[in-house]
């Protein structure tokens, strides 16, 4: 007799993963190394240690060790909000009238409201272990800044956050949560840094971007003794920490003998998507199983679907290392829409390589259709989703409706990265009918591509 699947599948506390899974260990084509902006040579651990914490540098460069142990102190912190539930979306399935079985991994059951805390506590822990005074970072929609401020408060570290100006203005409550946890929050670009002043001079009145905020945070970290820079997405170390999402999801599905046919994640820099798909992609790389994996990005910032696979700066100020990734150009400034943390010009090198090699696919969606899906989900499943998460919801609904047309009983898994309770300005605009869709023209994108560094071997 087939075991009935509950609405929520909870793992026991002792089933929290004791190791992170390093997806790169199973990749035949490894992600290209980070390059020095000065020499265009691969960065050494010593060079990277001037920006990042030493143990995080080791994790960043390790592409051979499949499992890296999670320190007990971090696992104890995880126990405050993990294991996160895997939910069977029975109500959504019924509302859609689909034969598909829809599951989502819900990462919003902590005060930061998102999956970002999984890596924030890890990075703050290694900074504390190294004896640092504090860390600097950027944040887009505010989830990462909130998560890091929580982690720093827990460990007694100073936290300086450069928040993308449009989000700083749109989301004052997210800003105030960060300040409540003791973080210093600055709208970016700002007059506090040399690179910020240059950006403002070149782009007066700009609403900012993650690339701008990264430049400012790195400048402050490298010019202040006892500080290091930490990042909430894109980097290999972040995808490593976020693998707890996929490891828990797979363990929960395995308990009931469920194998997903389609795995869907929103994609901005890659932290949530990389974490969700990690163990499933590992099986695919090893030839053990096959899955259809879909990355969903905003049509306003389409790095996967319309970007170039090339070495590019991770920041607008061009002071950070160069990464080989799908990019729109570090000078690309996305529209001031409500895609939140998905408005980064580039994509994780790991995910970019996997996409380039054909192991996953990507699609882009417009924001009005994203918010239609968000409200439908809220009314059926009872959770108000973050705009970022709602990109995955949009495609999950679309795939479920395809199953309705064909009669196929597919298993669909998507990542619900967090809640949208601090995103009500966006919901208000959608409900008032004043939200619009912005899709950059080819001419708009060419302006960004023109800034991608040109050197031998970086043709695109």
Order of alpha helices (4+ residues) and beta strands (2+ residues): beta-beta-alpha-alpha-beta-alpha-beta-alpha-beta-alpha-beta-alpha-beta-alpha-alpha-beta-alpha-alpha-beta-alpha-beta-alpha-beta-alpha-beta-beta-alpha-beta-alpha-alpha-beta-alpha-alpha
